[in-house]
Amino acid sequence: MVQHEPDTIAGYFHLYHGVPTAQCVYISMFVIHPNYQQQRFGQEIIAGLAEELRRLDYEAIRLDIFLKKLAGLALLDQGRLYHNP
């Protein structure tokens, strides 16, 4: 859950680790409320999460991206997500 203001949910994500390897994190859902989109909240969350996971020695972040959600692809292209194929 992502809170922008007290008692206001700006978004949420579902994350789990250990699949397919112990050092892999998988984000299966990442949602920002339309009122908070286009304000870089998603980028800030992913950047902070990636930094913390690197600090914890995770090797990969996997993210489901729907083809119509080009912002997710942009994060990957900008190198904000990393992977170990």
C-alpha positions, -999 to +999 in steps of 0.1 A: +000+000+000+013+034-009+000+064+010+003+099-003-018+117+023-031+104+056-060+080+051-055+081+013-043+051-007-024+062-038-016+027-049-005-008-040+016-036-052+019-074-047+054-087-043+069-121-034+104-135-034+121-168-038+106-178-072+122-191-094+153-186-073+160-176-037+175-143-048+147-132-072+118-109-064+086-109-085+061-081-087+029-095-100+007-064-096+016-027-093-012-002-094-013+036-090-047+053-086-056+074-117-056+106-095-019+100-087-006+088-121+018+108-142+033+122-110+064+099-108+051+079-078+056+046-096+091+055-106+100+066-071+086+034-056+104+011-080+137+030-077+135+028-038+125-009-039+153-017-064+178+001-042+168-018-011+167-051-029+202-045-043+214-037-007+199-071+004+218-089-024+188-099-045+199-107-081+167-100-100+134-082-101+107-096-123+077-076-132+046-085-151+039-058-177+008-056-198+015-045-233-008-015-231+011-003-200+041+013-217+052+031-186+063-003-172+084-009-203+100+025-199+112+017-164+129-014-178+144+006-207+158+033-183+176+006-164+156+012-132+148-025-132+175-051-134+174-087-143+196-118-144+183-140-172 
